Amino acid sequence: MSIQPVLIDGIWEKASSSAKLFSVTNPKTKIKLDNQYPVSVLSDIEKALKASHKAIEELHSKSSDNIANFLESFADNINFRSEELIKTASLETSLPAEPRLRSVELPRTIDQLRQAAYAARDKSWCSATIDTKAKIRSKYASLPGPVVIFSPNNFPFAFNSCAGGDFASAIAAGNPVIAIANQSQPGTTKIFAETALMALKTSGLPQASVQMFYHLKQEDCIKLVSHPLVGATAFTGSQSFGLRLKEAADRAGKPIYLEMSSINPVIILPGALKERLEEIALEFYNSCTLGVGQFCTKPGLIILIQDEKGESFLQKTMIHFQSGMPGILLNEKVLNGLISSIGRMQQYGAKIVTGAKEVHGKGYCFSNTLLRISGEKFLNHPEELQIETFGPLSLFVFAKDFNQLKKITSLLNGNLTGTIYSHSKDLDDILYSQIEPILRKKVGRLLNDKMPTGVAVSPAMHHGGPFPSTGHPGFTSVGIPASLIRFASRECYDNVRQNRLPLELQNRNPTGRMWRFIDGKWSQKDI
């Protein structure tokens, strides 16, 4: 086995001799892959932080074209190494090469980088605001320190710490990045880091603009997010660890943006079941088991009224879950999490409808699982029954009537998404008008008559939500240019001479197309 180096200041270095090692287990075979990776120590991290700070002044002196050129060159390089990336990611995560990695996630990743490049060149993201009478001008600008990015285990490309949406947003906003790979995909992240380094060399950005480590001890992660040299942190992962990071970052006054936990409730009104019960049952099955149920937008909670149609809907759904082929989970931790979650739900009154068994002889595999609980029992333990579980599992909550359904909805925690299925005409309009205002304040993205697993890379997309789905409901990790604002600070200039102002705030529009808020009106014109 070869020990892989880390990337610090443009050089692939051997990790500190005190670093422990880990390797990745192929989820399909449960056999360890060849390479070993270091669990980096704080001395290596501090070396990278110092390199980032040396690079900041140079990076800030570069034009937005330099930044955009890097992002576009990186996208091109990824395309060139696509087959190597797909092969490595599939071995590390068990995700299928086709269509998931090659046709879905890789094109999305490349598109995010190109959208970020456009935003960097256009500059409208910085929301330049000019009051000519008061002689006050302000805009968003890059941070005084690097952005640390922790990536999740379920998207080896699109949310990778060294290529995904957080990375693209941080770089487009003019910040260096320190990428912390997910322990389940270090080889994939190394390829991205190699590819990024090549793009840095051709675009003229300082080489310390992108640095990469494979893993850190939790105690060192906590020290990192609160370090004086850090500008901000982006974290996607478990709620328990996310809250520990948030506490440390908040105590140090460091911005941190967290995506942590979401069960994505789906409320199905009676008229929808009368109209298209079987269609919704199939949509739900496909959504809940997509990616083997390992999406942060998986519908993990179905809320409906207990009547003949509700029971029939559960039976139809059960048939799909029983006949569907279970997939391979990302790792053993996800498997153990499923087993633990089912035990907890049973403890608080949930009953198994189907599944709830490990599938032996097929790697890390678990049967498609449904549980049910009465509305009354759910209301007795709403917190304990709203813990996110990765995997092909969902809980049906049967309310005795619509009033109880509203009460259940009022006790939902904050989520990334919330869905309401209703009759296609006006049969459910009165019920919808009562339930929508309650659900609206519980979720970042409200859906009607579609399952939530798709997250389009659109400027209008909001991938965030109230706590505990994220740490702050006002920010999104998907949707450029809005996602750039997380990694920026607001800078204001009062009575500063024209030639001393940043280009974005001078009288002449620096791009000719950049939108600026001038004297109360959005404009692309010069002053």
ZIGIHU-V839802 format. One record per backbone hydrogen bond with DSSP energy under -1.0 kcal/mol. NH is the residue of the N-H (numbers start at 1). CO is the residue of the C=O. E is the energy in kcal/mol with one decimal. If there is no record, write none. Layout:
NH&CO&E / NH&CO&E
//
This chain:
4&36&-2.7 / 6&13&-2.6 / 7&212&-1.9 / 8&11&-2.5 / 11&8&-1.6 / 13&6&-3.1 / 19&16&-2.1 / 22&37&-2.3 / 26&31&-2.8 / 30&26&-3.0 / 33&24&-3.5 / 36&2&-2.8 / 37&22&-3.0 / 39&20&-3.4 / 40&215&-1.9 / 45&41&-1.5 / 46&42&-2.8 / 47&43&-1.4 / 48&44&-1.7 / 49&45&-2.4 / 50&46&-2.2 / 51&47&-1.8 / 52&48&-2.5 / 53&49&-2.0 / 54&50&-1.9 / 55&51&-1.6 / 56&52&-1.3 / 59&55&-3.1 / 60&56&-3.0 / 62&59&-1.1 / 67&63&-1.5 / 68&64&-2.6 / 69&65&-2.9 / 70&66&-2.0 / 71&67&-2.2 / 72&68&-2.5 / 73&69&-2.7 / 74&70&-3.0 / 75&71&-2.1 / 76&72&-2.2 / 77&73&-2.6 / 78&74&-2.5 / 79&75&-1.9 / 80&76&-1.8 / 81&77&-1.7 / 82&79&-1.1 / 85&81&-2.2 / 86&82&-2.8 / 87&83&-2.4 / 88&84&-2.2 / 89&85&-2.8 / 90&86&-2.2 / 91&87&-1.8 / 92&88&-2.2 / 93&89&-2.2 / 94&90&-2.0 / 101&96&-1.8 / 102&97&-3.1 / 103&99&-1.3 / 104&99&-1.1 / 105&100&-3.2 / 106&101&-2.3 / 108&104&-1.6 / 109&105&-2.3 / 110&106&-2.3 / 111&107&-2.4 / 112&108&-2.4 / 113&109&-1.8 / 114&110&-2.0 / 115&111&-2.8 / 116&112&-2.4 / 117&113&-2.0 / 118&114&-2.1 / 119&115&-2.2 / 120&116&-2.3 / 121&117&-2.0 / 122&118&-2.8 / 123&119&-2.3 / 126&123&-1.5 / 127&124&-2.0 / 129&138&-3.0 / 130&517&-3.0 / 131&136&-2.7 / 135&131&-1.2 / 136&131&-1.5 / 137&493&-2.8 / 138&129&-2.4 / 139&491&-2.2 / 140&126&-2.8 / 141&489&-2.5 / 147&176&-2.8 / 148&232&-2.6 / 149&178&-2.2 / 150&234&-2.9 / 151&180&-1.5 / 159&155&-1.0 / 160&157&-1.5 / 163&160&-1.6 / 164&160&-3.0 / 165&158&-2.0 / 168&164&-2.7 / 169&165&-2.3 / 170&166&-2.6 / 171&167&-2.4 / 172&168&-2.4 / 173&169&-1.6 / 174&171&-2.1 / 175&170&-2.2 / 177&209&-3.2 / 178&147&-2.5 / 179&211&-3.3 / 180&149&-3.0 / 181&213&-3.0 / 185&182&-2.0 / 189&185&-1.9 / 190&186&-2.2 / 191&187&-1.7 / 192&188&-1.8 / 193&189&-2.5 / 194&190&-2.6 / 195&191&-2.3 / 196&192&-2.6 / 197&193&-2.4 / 198&194&-1.7 / 199&195&-1.6 / 200&196&-2.3 / 201&197&-1.8 / 202&198&-1.2 / 203&199&-1.4 / 204&200&-1.2 / 209&206&-1.9 / 210&207&-1.1 / 211&177&-2.1 / 212&7&-1.7 / 213&179&-2.7 / 221&217&-2.1 / 222&218&-2.1 / 223&219&-1.6 / 224&220&-2.3 / 225&221&-2.3 / 227&224&-1.6 / 230&227&-1.7 / 231&146&-2.8 / 232&146&-1.3 / 233&255&-1.5 / 234&148&-2.7 / 235&257&-2.9 / 237&259&-2.3 / 242&238&-2.3 / 243&239&-2.4 / 244&240&-1.1 / 245&241&-2.2 / 246&242&-2.6 / 247&243&-2.3 / 248&244&-1.8 / 249&245&-2.8 / 250&246&-3.1 / 251&247&-1.9 / 252&248&-1.3 / 253&250&-1.0 / 254&249&-3.0 / 257&233&-2.8 / 259&235&-2.4 / 260&469&-2.7 / 266&301&-2.7 / 267&419&-3.2 / 268&303&-2.3 / 269&421&-2.6 / 273&269&-1.1 / 274&270&-2.0 / 275&271&-1.6 / 276&272&-2.7 / 280&276&-2.1 / 281&277&-2.2 / 282&278&-2.0 / 283&279&-2.1 / 284&280&-2.8 / 285&281&-2.2 / 286&282&-2.5 / 287&283&-2.1 / 288&284&-3.0 / 289&285&-2.0 / 292&289&-2.1 / 294&291&-1.1 / 298&295&-1.6 / 300&263&-2.9 / 300&298&-1.1 / 302&395&-2.7 / 303&266&-2.9 / 304&397&-2.1 / 306&399&-3.2 / 307&305&-1.0 / 311&307&-2.5 / 312&308&-2.2 / 313&309&-2.3 / 314&310&-1.9 / 315&311&-2.2 / 316&312&-2.5 / 317&313&-2.4 / 318&314&-2.7 / 319&315&-1.8 / 320&316&-1.5 / 321&317&-2.3 / 322&318&-2.5 / 323&319&-2.2 / 324&320&-1.8 / 329&364&-3.8 / 335&331&-1.4 / 336&332&-2.7 / 337&333&-2.0 / 338&334&-2.0 / 339&335&-1.9 / 340&336&-2.3 / 341&337&-2.5 / 342&338&-2.3 / 343&339&-1.8 / 344&340&-2.1 / 345&341&-2.6 / 346&342&-2.3 / 347&343&-1.9 / 348&344&-1.3 / 349&346&-1.6 / 350&345&-2.8 / 351&372&-3.0 / 353&370&-2.9 / 354&370&-1.5 / 359&365&-2.2 / 364&27&-2.2 / 365&363&-1.3 / 367&357&-2.9 / 369&392&-3.1 / 370&354&-2.0 / 371&394&-2.0 / 372&351&-2.3 / 373&396&-1.9 / 375&398&-2.7 / 378&374&-2.2 / 379&375&-2.3 / 385&381&-1.3 / 386&383&-1.5 / 391&293&-2.6 / 393&391&-2.3 / 394&369&-1.4 / 395&300&-1.9 / 396&371&-3.0 / 397&302&-3.5 / 398&373&-2.4 / 399&304&-2.8 / 405&401&-1.9 / 406&402&-2.3 / 407&403&-1.8 / 408&404&-2.6 / 409&405&-2.2 / 410&406&-2.1 / 412&409&-1.5 / 414&467&-1.1 / 415&442&-2.6 / 418&445&-1.8 / 419&265&-2.4 / 420&447&-2.0 / 421&267&-2.9 / 429&426&-1.0 / 432&428&-3.1 / 433&429&-2.3 / 435&431&-2.1 / 436&432&-2.9 / 439&435&-2.3 / 440&436&-2.9 / 442&439&-2.0 / 444&415&-1.4 / 445&416&-2.1 / 447&418&-2.8 / 449&420&-2.0 / 458&456&-1.8 / 461&458&-1.7 / 469&466&-1.9 / 471&258&-1.1 / 475&472&-1.0 / 477&463&-1.8 / 483&479&-2.1 / 484&481&-1.9 / 485&482&-1.2 / 487&484&-1.8 / 488&485&-1.3 / 489&141&-2.7 / 491&139&-3.2 / 493&137&-3.9 / 495&135&-3.5 / 500&497&-1.4 / 501&498&-1.5 / 505&502&-1.7 / 516&523&-2.7 / 517&128&-3.0 / 518&516&-1.0 / 518&521&-2.8 / 519&130&-3.1 / 521&518&-1.5 / 523&516&-2.7 / 527&507&-2.8
//
